[in-house]
């Protein structure tokens, strides 16, 4: 992935940055508040990231635009609040949530890893995945991921394991706990059959009197587990109902748009200027001029893709419901098996050979399950060894880079994060993030640019910075950095004299006024190409 253009604004003010090269880019200024962080956060915000914008900046007023290149194909992203449009050759797709965008990116741009979260296999969210290559300026915490909320450093580690094929998702039809449970069930099936065999041999007539006791205690033991399963089933069904309702509304919306009715469920068609033939379709954060057939066709195509994606989500939820129902069936089957015994004994007693055959089959099943446990243990051992080797290589690389840029440094990195409650500070923080980014890049050889906002804060010395830049150049890929220079550094054009570095100077920007009217016409053209109606603002 390469960044081509980053822009943000509205119909009154805007800013466009299109000077990126496929190499090391350093956006710098001689003071703070020149717009460097806004550009970095804005370009990732358009790509679905959770932003940390500077205080006082109201992102709700603006559109955010990013053009990237993936596999020699250009994709354009336009975002306002939670609504995102992706445009490319043959693609024009609108998303009303980041979750929808995630599935689209996973399907069309690059595969996102799957981890186990809350006992469910889940495709990681975009903002966790982007931390593979992006470090923002604010809320840094070397003991955890940035913007920790739903995810944490353990999830980041599991994501890396998933990326090398060492997934937490079960490699077998049943996981270890389920196999052990199944073995216990089979052992339970053996006991009454063994007793039956003994009864047949001794005196079949007493069989109907055997094993009579209340099942209340057994039911109570399983009640908690059954309630938990029922709760999960209800939760999945509610989610599925919401998705079905949304899909139904989208289908109705498609019919309404095709006939250009005046009122729809998931959006609203209004008269843009009273009495005129210009028709605007408003949905969420954006408006489109659907009287323009080209724009209307894009909107219709986007809605159809949304309907398709909703189908994928509904199918996934249905699968989860079916899985929980299977677990419920298994749990219910354990309640009072002796009741079944009584029913069996009340019928004609089977022959000794029949019971022997049944016992033999159950024992064979138990042995197969135990063999699967052994195989699973071997797989887990291989997986753990693979994880260990991965971490050894990454941490070894981090420590190698650290001593390269700071030969006298005393730090030893033994984890991708510092200890809980401890945080690297000053230049050590910068060195830590630098080494971590480069080590992850080299291990996974990923396709993303390295992006670090304020990459030299913490009084990083000049010779360390120079070595960092040389190592960034050695990656032979796109790197985007930001830096605030001291007056004496700025006066000698510190970055302009470095060969191979694309130095982008923001010093001429007014403090806290990177948005300017001179970019408005170009930004309007971008919005028009997405079919955005000017009445949106």
VEXDREN-2710 file (C-alpha; in Angstrom, 1 decimal):
% VEXDREN-2710
k/r/px/py/pz
1/UNK/0.0/0.0/0.0
2/UNK/1.3/3.5/-0.9
3/UNK/-0.2/6.8/0.1
4/UNK/-0.8/9.1/-2.9
5/UNK/-2.9/12.0/-1.5
6/UNK/-4.3/13.1/1.9
7/UNK/-6.8/15.9/2.1
8/UNK/-9.6/17.2/4.4
9/UNK/-12.0/20.2/4.4
10/UNK/-15.4/21.3/3.2
11/UNK/-16.8/23.8/0.8
12/UNK/-15.3/26.8/2.7
13/UNK/-11.8/25.7/3.6
14/UNK/-9.6/22.7/2.8
15/UNK/-6.0/21.4/2.6
16/UNK/-4.5/18.9/0.2
17/UNK/-1.2/17.1/0.5
18/UNK/-0.1/15.3/-2.7
19/UNK/3.6/15.5/-2.5
20/UNK/4.3/12.0/-1.1
21/UNK/6.9/9.9/-2.8
22/UNK/7.7/6.1/-2.7
23/UNK/10.5/6.7/-0.2
24/UNK/11.2/8.6/3.0
25/UNK/8.9/11.6/3.4
26/UNK/9.5/14.0/6.3
27/UNK/6.8/16.6/7.0
28/UNK/8.4/19.3/9.1
29/UNK/7.9/22.8/10.5
30/UNK/9.7/25.3/12.7
31/UNK/6.9/25.3/15.2
32/UNK/3.9/23.2/16.5
33/UNK/0.3/23.6/15.4
34/UNK/1.1/23.8/11.7
35/UNK/-1.2/20.9/10.6
36/UNK/1.2/17.9/10.6
37/UNK/-0.8/15.8/13.0
38/UNK/-4.1/16.7/11.3
39/UNK/-2.8/15.4/8.0
40/UNK/-1.5/12.1/9.5
41/UNK/-4.6/11.5/11.6
42/UNK/-6.9/12.6/8.8
43/UNK/-5.4/10.2/6.2
44/UNK/-5.8/7.2/8.5
45/UNK/-9.2/8.4/9.7
46/UNK/-10.4/8.2/6.0
47/UNK/-9.1/4.6/5.9
48/UNK/-11.2/3.6/8.9
49/UNK/-8.8/4.2/11.8
50/UNK/-10.0/5.5/15.2
51/UNK/-8.5/9.1/15.3
52/UNK/-6.8/11.1/18.1
53/UNK/-7.2/14.6/16.7
54/UNK/-5.8/17.6/18.5
55/UNK/-8.1/19.2/21.0
56/UNK/-10.2/22.0/19.6
57/UNK/-10.5/20.4/16.1
58/UNK/-14.1/19.6/15.3
59/UNK/-13.8/16.6/12.8
60/UNK/-17.6/16.6/12.4
61/UNK/-17.4/19.6/10.1
62/UNK/-15.1/18.1/7.6
63/UNK/-14.7/15.5/4.9
64/UNK/-11.5/13.4/5.0
65/UNK/-10.0/12.1/1.7
66/UNK/-7.2/9.6/1.1
67/UNK/-6.0/8.1/-2.1
68/UNK/-3.9/4.9/-1.8
69/UNK/-2.4/2.4/-4.2
70/UNK/-2.7/-1.3/-3.5
71/UNK/-1.2/-3.7/-6.0
72/UNK/-1.0/-1.0/-8.7
73/UNK/-4.7/-0.2/-8.3
74/UNK/-5.7/3.1/-6.9
75/UNK/-8.5/3.4/-4.2
76/UNK/-10.0/6.6/-3.0
77/UNK/-11.6/6.9/0.4
78/UNK/-13.9/9.7/1.5
79/UNK/-15.2/9.9/5.1
80/UNK/-17.4/12.1/7.1
81/UNK/-18.1/11.0/10.6
82/UNK/-18.9/7.3/10.4
83/UNK/-19.9/7.2/6.7
84/UNK/-17.2/6.2/4.2
85/UNK/-17.2/5.9/0.5
86/UNK/-14.6/3.8/-1.4
87/UNK/-14.1/4.5/-5.1
88/UNK/-11.9/2.7/-7.6
89/UNK/-12.1/1.5/-11.1
90/UNK/-15.4/-0.4/-11.3
91/UNK/-16.1/0.2/-7.6
92/UNK/-18.2/2.8/-5.8
93/UNK/-19.2/1.6/-2.4
94/UNK/-20.8/3.5/0.6
95/UNK/-20.5/2.1/4.2
96/UNK/-22.5/3.3/7.2
97/UNK/-20.2/1.7/9.7
98/UNK/-16.5/0.8/10.2
99/UNK/-17.5/-2.8/10.6
100/UNK/-18.9/-2.9/7.0
101/UNK/-15.7/-1.2/5.8
102/UNK/-13.7/-3.9/7.5
103/UNK/-15.4/-6.7/5.6
104/UNK/-14.9/-4.8/2.4
105/UNK/-11.2/-4.3/3.0
106/UNK/-10.7/-7.9/4.0
107/UNK/-12.5/-9.0/0.8
108/UNK/-11.0/-6.6/-1.8
109/UNK/-7.8/-4.9/-0.6
110/UNK/-5.9/-7.1/1.9
111/UNK/-6.6/-10.0/4.2
112/UNK/-7.1/-9.1/7.9
113/UNK/-6.0/-11.6/10.6
114/UNK/-8.5/-13.6/12.7
115/UNK/-8.1/-13.9/16.4
116/UNK/-10.2/-15.4/19.3
117/UNK/-11.9/-12.6/21.2
118/UNK/-14.5/-13.3/24.0
119/UNK/-14.4/-17.0/22.9
120/UNK/-15.3/-16.1/19.4
121/UNK/-13.2/-16.2/16.2
122/UNK/-13.2/-12.6/15.0
123/UNK/-11.6/-10.6/12.1
124/UNK/-9.5/-7.9/13.9
125/UNK/-10.7/-4.4/13.7
126/UNK/-8.9/-1.9/11.4
127/UNK/-7.5/0.3/14.1
128/UNK/-5.7/-2.7/15.8
129/UNK/-4.3/-3.9/12.5
130/UNK/-3.0/-0.4/11.5
131/UNK/-0.8/-0.4/14.6
132/UNK/1.4/-2.8/12.8
133/UNK/2.8/0.1/10.9
134/UNK/1.4/3.4/12.4
135/UNK/2.4/5.2/15.6
136/UNK/0.5/8.4/16.4
137/UNK/1.8/11.4/18.3
138/UNK/-0.7/11.4/21.3
139/UNK/-1.7/8.9/24.0
140/UNK/1.4/6.8/23.5
141/UNK/1.8/4.0/26.0
142/UNK/4.6/1.6/25.5
143/UNK/3.0/-0.9/28.0
144/UNK/-0.1/-1.3/25.8
145/UNK/-1.5/-0.5/22.3
146/UNK/-2.5/3.0/21.5
147/UNK/-6.2/3.9/22.0
148/UNK/-6.7/0.7/24.1
149/UNK/-10.4/0.0/24.5
150/UNK/-11.9/-3.2/23.1
151/UNK/-8.5/-4.5/22.3
152/UNK/-5.3/-4.7/24.3
153/UNK/-1.6/-5.9/23.9
154/UNK/-2.6/-9.5/24.2
155/UNK/-4.9/-9.1/21.2
156/UNK/-2.0/-7.5/19.3
157/UNK/0.2/-10.5/20.1
158/UNK/-2.5/-12.9/19.0
159/UNK/-2.9/-11.0/15.8
160/UNK/0.8/-11.5/15.1
161/UNK/0.5/-15.2/15.8
162/UNK/-2.5/-15.4/13.4
163/UNK/-0.3/-13.7/10.7
164/UNK/2.2/-16.5/10.8
165/UNK/-0.5/-19.2/10.7
166/UNK/-0.5/-20.0/14.4
167/UNK/-4.1/-19.1/14.9
168/UNK/-6.0/-19.4/18.1
169/UNK/-8.9/-20.7/16.1
170/UNK/-9.4/-24.5/16.6
171/UNK/-7.5/-26.6/14.1
172/UNK/-9.9/-29.5/14.7
173/UNK/-13.7/-29.9/14.5
174/UNK/-13.8/-29.7/18.3
175/UNK/-11.5/-27.7/20.7
176/UNK/-9.6/-29.3/23.6
177/UNK/-12.3/-28.6/26.1
178/UNK/-15.1/-30.0/23.9
179/UNK/-13.1/-33.2/23.2
180/UNK/-12.5/-33.8/26.9
181/UNK/-16.2/-33.2/27.5
182/UNK/-17.1/-35.6/24.8
183/UNK/-14.8/-38.3/26.3
184/UNK/-16.5/-37.8/29.6
185/UNK/-19.9/-38.2/27.9
186/UNK/-18.7/-41.4/26.3
187/UNK/-17.4/-42.8/29.6
188/UNK/-20.9/-42.0/31.0
189/UNK/-22.5/-44.0/28.2
190/UNK/-20.2/-47.0/29.0
191/UNK/-21.3/-47.3/32.7
192/UNK/-25.0/-48.1/32.2
193/UNK/-24.2/-50.4/29.3
194/UNK/-21.7/-52.3/31.5
195/UNK/-24.4/-52.6/34.2
196/UNK/-26.9/-53.9/31.6
197/UNK/-24.5/-56.5/30.5
198/UNK/-24.0/-57.7/34.0
199/UNK/-27.8/-57.7/34.6
200/UNK/-28.4/-59.8/31.5
201/UNK/-25.8/-62.3/32.6
202/UNK/-27.2/-62.5/36.2
203/UNK/-30.9/-62.0/36.0
204/UNK/-32.7/-60.0/33.3
205/UNK/-35.8/-59.9/35.4
206/UNK/-34.4/-57.4/37.8
207/UNK/-33.3/-55.0/35.1
208/UNK/-36.4/-52.9/35.2
209/UNK/-35.9/-52.2/38.9
210/UNK/-32.3/-50.9/38.5
211/UNK/-31.0/-47.3/38.5
212/UNK/-34.1/-45.6/39.7
213/UNK/-33.4/-42.1/41.2
214/UNK/-34.5/-38.5/40.8
215/UNK/-32.8/-36.4/38.1
216/UNK/-33.3/-33.1/39.9
217/UNK/-29.8/-32.9/41.2
218/UNK/-28.4/-33.5/37.7
219/UNK/-30.6/-30.8/36.1
220/UNK/-29.5/-28.3/38.7
221/UNK/-25.8/-29.0/37.9
222/UNK/-26.3/-28.2/34.3
223/UNK/-28.8/-25.3/34.7
224/UNK/-26.1/-22.6/34.8
225/UNK/-24.4/-23.8/31.6
226/UNK/-27.8/-24.1/29.8
227/UNK/-28.8/-20.6/30.8
228/UNK/-25.4/-19.2/29.5
229/UNK/-25.9/-20.9/26.2
230/UNK/-29.5/-19.7/25.9
231/UNK/-28.3/-16.2/26.6
232/UNK/-25.7/-16.3/23.8
233/UNK/-28.3/-17.7/21.4
234/UNK/-30.6/-14.8/22.3
235/UNK/-27.9/-12.3/21.8
236/UNK/-26.9/-13.7/18.4
237/UNK/-30.6/-13.8/17.3
238/UNK/-31.0/-10.1/18.3
239/UNK/-28.0/-9.2/16.3
240/UNK/-29.3/-11.2/13.3
241/UNK/-32.7/-9.6/13.6
242/UNK/-31.1/-6.1/13.5
243/UNK/-29.1/-7.1/10.4
244/UNK/-32.1/-8.6/8.7
245/UNK/-34.1/-5.4/9.4
246/UNK/-31.3/-3.3/8.0
247/UNK/-31.1/-5.5/4.9
248/UNK/-34.8/-5.2/4.4
249/UNK/-34.7/-1.5/4.7
250/UNK/-31.8/-1.4/2.2
251/UNK/-34.0/-3.5/-0.2
252/UNK/-36.9/-1.1/0.3
253/UNK/-34.5/1.8/-0.2
254/UNK/-33.3/0.3/-3.5
255/UNK/-36.9/0.1/-4.7
256/UNK/-37.6/3.7/-3.7
257/UNK/-34.4/5.0/-5.3
258/UNK/-35.3/3.2/-8.5
259/UNK/-38.7/4.9/-8.6
260/UNK/-37.4/8.1/-7.0
261/UNK/-40.2/8.2/-4.4
262/UNK/-40.1/11.2/-2.1
263/UNK/-39.7/9.3/1.3
264/UNK/-37.6/6.3/2.2
265/UNK/-36.8/4.4/5.3
266/UNK/-33.0/4.5/5.5
267/UNK/-32.6/7.9/3.9
268/UNK/-34.6/10.9/2.8
269/UNK/-35.1/12.3/-0.7
270/UNK/-35.7/16.0/-0.5
271/UNK/-36.0/18.9/-2.9
272/UNK/-32.5/20.6/-2.9
273/UNK/-34.0/23.9/-4.1
274/UNK/-37.7/24.4/-4.0
275/UNK/-39.4/23.9/-7.3
276/UNK/-36.2/22.7/-9.1
277/UNK/-35.7/19.2/-10.6
278/UNK/-32.5/18.6/-8.6
279/UNK/-33.2/15.7/-6.3
280/UNK/-31.0/15.0/-3.3
281/UNK/-30.7/11.7/-1.4
282/UNK/-29.5/12.2/2.2
283/UNK/-28.2/9.2/4.2
284/UNK/-26.3/9.5/7.4
285/UNK/-23.5/12.0/7.0
286/UNK/-23.6/12.5/3.3
287/UNK/-25.9/13.7/0.5
288/UNK/-26.0/12.7/-3.2
289/UNK/-27.6/14.3/-6.2
290/UNK/-29.6/11.3/-7.4
291/UNK/-31.2/13.2/-10.3
292/UNK/-27.8/12.7/-11.9
293/UNK/-28.1/9.2/-13.4
294/UNK/-24.4/8.5/-13.0
295/UNK/-24.5/9.3/-9.3
296/UNK/-27.7/7.5/-8.8
297/UNK/-26.3/4.3/-10.4
298/UNK/-23.3/4.5/-8.1
299/UNK/-25.6/4.8/-5.1
300/UNK/-27.7/1.9/-6.3
301/UNK/-24.6/-0.2/-6.9
302/UNK/-23.3/0.6/-3.4
303/UNK/-26.6/-0.3/-1.8
304/UNK/-26.6/-3.7/-3.6
305/UNK/-23.1/-4.4/-2.3
306/UNK/-24.3/-3.4/1.2
307/UNK/-27.2/-5.9/0.9
308/UNK/-24.7/-8.6/-0.2
309/UNK/-22.4/-7.8/2.8
310/UNK/-25.4/-7.9/5.1
311/UNK/-26.1/-11.4/3.8
312/UNK/-22.5/-12.4/4.8
313/UNK/-23.0/-11.0/8.3
314/UNK/-26.4/-12.7/8.6
315/UNK/-24.9/-16.1/7.5
316/UNK/-22.1/-15.7/10.0
317/UNK/-24.5/-15.0/12.8
318/UNK/-26.7/-17.9/11.8
319/UNK/-23.6/-20.2/11.9
320/UNK/-22.9/-18.9/15.4
321/UNK/-26.5/-19.6/16.5
322/UNK/-26.3/-23.1/15.1
323/UNK/-23.0/-23.8/16.9
324/UNK/-24.6/-22.7/20.2
325/UNK/-27.7/-24.8/19.5
326/UNK/-25.4/-27.8/19.0
327/UNK/-23.8/-27.1/22.3
328/UNK/-27.2/-26.8/24.0
329/UNK/-28.2/-30.2/22.5
330/UNK/-25.0/-31.7/23.8
331/UNK/-25.6/-30.2/27.3
332/UNK/-29.3/-31.4/27.4
333/UNK/-28.3/-34.9/26.4
334/UNK/-26.3/-35.2/29.6
335/UNK/-29.3/-34.6/31.9
336/UNK/-30.6/-37.8/33.6
337/UNK/-29.2/-40.4/31.2
338/UNK/-30.5/-43.0/33.8
339/UNK/-34.0/-42.1/32.7
340/UNK/-33.1/-43.5/29.3
341/UNK/-31.7/-46.5/31.0
342/UNK/-35.1/-47.2/32.8
343/UNK/-36.9/-46.9/29.5
344/UNK/-34.5/-49.3/27.9
345/UNK/-34.8/-51.8/30.8
346/UNK/-38.6/-51.6/30.6
347/UNK/-38.4/-53.1/27.1
348/UNK/-37.2/-56.5/26.2
349/UNK/-33.6/-57.0/27.4
350/UNK/-31.2/-56.9/24.5
351/UNK/-28.8/-59.7/24.0
352/UNK/-25.4/-59.9/25.5
353/UNK/-23.9/-59.6/22.1
354/UNK/-25.7/-56.4/21.4
355/UNK/-24.4/-54.7/24.6
356/UNK/-20.9/-56.0/23.9
357/UNK/-21.0/-54.4/20.4
358/UNK/-22.3/-51.1/21.8
359/UNK/-19.5/-51.1/24.4
360/UNK/-16.9/-51.9/21.8
361/UNK/-18.1/-49.0/19.6
362/UNK/-18.1/-46.5/22.5
363/UNK/-14.6/-47.6/23.6
364/UNK/-13.4/-47.1/20.0
365/UNK/-14.9/-43.6/20.0
366/UNK/-13.1/-42.8/23.3
367/UNK/-9.8/-44.0/21.9
368/UNK/-10.3/-41.9/18.8
369/UNK/-11.0/-38.8/20.8
370/UNK/-8.0/-39.4/23.0
371/UNK/-5.8/-39.7/19.9
372/UNK/-7.2/-36.4/18.7
373/UNK/-6.2/-34.8/22.0
374/UNK/-2.7/-36.1/21.6
375/UNK/-2.6/-34.8/18.0
376/UNK/-3.9/-31.4/19.2
377/UNK/-1.3/-31.3/21.9
378/UNK/1.4/-31.9/19.3
379/UNK/-0.1/-29.2/17.1
380/UNK/-0.2/-26.8/20.0
381/UNK/3.4/-27.6/20.8
382/UNK/4.5/-26.8/17.3
383/UNK/2.4/-23.6/17.3
384/UNK/3.9/-22.5/20.6
385/UNK/7.4/-23.2/19.3
386/UNK/6.6/-21.2/16.1
387/UNK/5.4/-18.3/18.3
388/UNK/8.5/-18.5/20.5
389/UNK/10.7/-18.4/17.4
390/UNK/8.8/-15.5/16.0
391/UNK/9.3/-13.4/19.1
392/UNK/12.9/-14.3/19.4
393/UNK/13.6/-13.1/15.9
394/UNK/11.5/-9.9/16.3
395/UNK/13.0/-9.0/19.7
396/UNK/16.5/-9.9/18.6
397/UNK/16.0/-7.5/15.6
398/UNK/14.6/-4.8/18.0
399/UNK/17.7/-5.0/20.2
400/UNK/20.0/-5.0/17.2
401/UNK/18.5/-1.8/15.9
402/UNK/18.6/-0.3/19.4
403/UNK/22.3/-0.8/19.8
404/UNK/22.8/0.4/16.2
405/UNK/21.3/3.8/16.9
406/UNK/22.4/3.9/20.6
407/UNK/25.6/1.9/21.2
408/UNK/25.8/3.0/24.8
409/UNK/22.1/2.3/25.6
410/UNK/21.3/0.1/28.5
411/UNK/17.8/-1.0/27.5
412/UNK/17.1/-4.7/26.7
413/UNK/13.8/-5.2/24.9
414/UNK/12.3/-8.6/26.0
415/UNK/8.8/-7.9/25.0
416/UNK/6.8/-5.9/22.4
417/UNK/5.5/-3.8/25.3
418/UNK/7.1/-2.5/28.4
419/UNK/5.9/-3.9/31.8
420/UNK/2.5/-2.9/33.0
421/UNK/2.6/0.5/34.7
422/UNK/6.0/1.3/33.3
423/UNK/6.6/3.4/30.3
424/UNK/9.6/4.4/28.3
425/UNK/10.0/8.1/28.1
426/UNK/12.0/10.8/26.3
427/UNK/14.3/9.5/23.6
428/UNK/14.0/5.9/24.8
429/UNK/10.3/6.0/23.8
430/UNK/11.2/7.1/20.3
431/UNK/13.9/4.5/20.0
432/UNK/11.5/1.8/21.3
433/UNK/8.8/2.6/18.7
434/UNK/11.4/3.0/15.9
435/UNK/13.0/-0.4/16.7
436/UNK/9.6/-2.1/17.0
437/UNK/8.2/-0.7/13.7
438/UNK/11.3/-1.7/11.7
439/UNK/11.5/-5.1/13.3
440/UNK/7.9/-5.9/12.6
441/UNK/8.3/-4.6/9.0
442/UNK/11.3/-6.8/8.4
443/UNK/9.8/-9.9/10.0
444/UNK/6.5/-9.8/8.2
445/UNK/7.7/-7.9/5.1
446/UNK/4.3/-6.3/5.1
447/UNK/3.0/-4.1/2.2
448/UNK/2.2/-1.0/4.3
449/UNK/4.1/2.3/4.6
450/UNK/5.8/3.1/7.9
451/UNK/4.0/6.0/9.5
452/UNK/5.2/7.8/12.6
453/UNK/3.9/11.2/13.8
454/UNK/6.4/13.2/15.7
455/UNK/9.1/10.7/15.2
456/UNK/12.0/12.6/16.9
457/UNK/10.3/14.0/20.1
458/UNK/12.0/13.4/23.5
459/UNK/15.2/15.2/22.8
460/UNK/16.5/12.7/20.3
461/UNK/20.1/13.4/19.5
462/UNK/21.1/14.4/15.9
463/UNK/23.4/11.4/15.4
464/UNK/20.6/9.0/16.5
465/UNK/18.2/10.7/14.2
466/UNK/20.6/10.5/11.3
467/UNK/21.1/6.8/11.8
468/UNK/17.3/6.3/12.0
469/UNK/16.8/8.1/8.7
470/UNK/19.5/5.9/7.1
471/UNK/17.7/2.8/8.3
472/UNK/14.4/4.1/7.1
473/UNK/15.9/4.6/3.7
474/UNK/17.3/1.1/3.7
475/UNK/13.8/-0.3/3.8
476/UNK/13.2/0.7/0.2
477/UNK/9.6/1.5/0.8
478/UNK/7.3/4.4/1.6
479/UNK/7.9/6.1/5.0
480/UNK/5.9/9.1/6.3
481/UNK/7.3/11.0/9.3
482/UNK/6.6/14.3/10.9
483/UNK/9.0/16.5/12.9
484/UNK/9.2/19.9/14.6
485/UNK/12.6/21.5/14.2
486/UNK/14.4/23.8/16.5
487/UNK/15.1/27.3/15.1
488/UNK/18.8/26.6/14.5
489/UNK/17.9/23.3/12.8
490/UNK/15.4/25.0/10.6
491/UNK/17.7/27.8/9.6
492/UNK/20.3/25.4/8.2
493/UNK/17.6/23.5/6.2
494/UNK/18.3/20.3/8.1
495/UNK/16.2/17.9/5.9
496/UNK/16.5/19.7/2.6
497/UNK/20.1/18.8/2.3
498/UNK/19.6/15.0/2.8
499/UNK/19.8/13.0/-0.4
500/UNK/16.8/10.8/-1.2
501/UNK/14.6/12.5/1.4
502/UNK/11.4/14.2/0.4
503/UNK/11.3/17.2/2.8
504/UNK/7.9/18.8/3.0
505/UNK/7.9/22.2/4.8
506/UNK/4.8/23.3/6.7
507/UNK/6.4/26.3/8.3
508/UNK/4.5/28.8/6.2
509/UNK/1.2/27.6/7.5
510/UNK/-0.5/29.9/10.0
511/UNK/-0.7/28.5/13.5
512/UNK/-3.8/26.3/13.8
513/UNK/-4.9/27.3/10.3
514/UNK/-3.7/24.6/7.9
515/UNK/-7.2/24.7/6.2
516/UNK/-7.2/27.4/3.5
517/UNK/-9.5/28.8/0.9
518/UNK/-7.0/28.3/-1.9
519/UNK/-7.5/24.5/-1.8
520/UNK/-11.3/24.7/-1.9
521/UNK/-11.8/24.5/-5.7
522/UNK/-9.6/21.3/-5.9
523/UNK/-11.4/19.8/-2.9
524/UNK/-14.8/20.5/-4.5
525/UNK/-13.7/18.6/-7.5
526/UNK/-12.8/15.6/-5.3
527/UNK/-16.3/15.8/-3.6
528/UNK/-18.0/16.1/-7.0
529/UNK/-16.3/13.0/-8.2
530/UNK/-17.8/11.1/-5.3
531/UNK/-21.2/12.5/-6.2
532/UNK/-21.5/14.6/-3.1
533/UNK/-24.1/17.4/-3.3
534/UNK/-22.9/20.9/-2.4
535/UNK/-25.9/21.4/-0.2
536/UNK/-24.3/18.8/2.1
537/UNK/-22.5/21.7/3.9
END
